[in-house]
């Protein structure tokens, strides 16, 4: 175990440390991670569009109708609970 410690100390004295190498490669690692996140988001969005159950205009229309119904029923629910 003493030999490994001496080797590490010699590496530290030589200016080549694992920490310095990690810091030097950290920028690339972070860039690759960010690129992977972006790629995954784009891939997921494309798959979601392919497997969507209906067209966008129909989905928006249906959502609009549901929101209008919610607005109509909401005041009665809150009035009933306040009393």
Secondary structure, 3 states (H helix, E strand, C coil): CHHHHHHHHHHHHCCCCHHHHHHHHHHHHHHHHHHHHHHHHHHHHHHHHHCCCCCHHHHHHHHHHHHHHHHHHHHHHHHHHHC
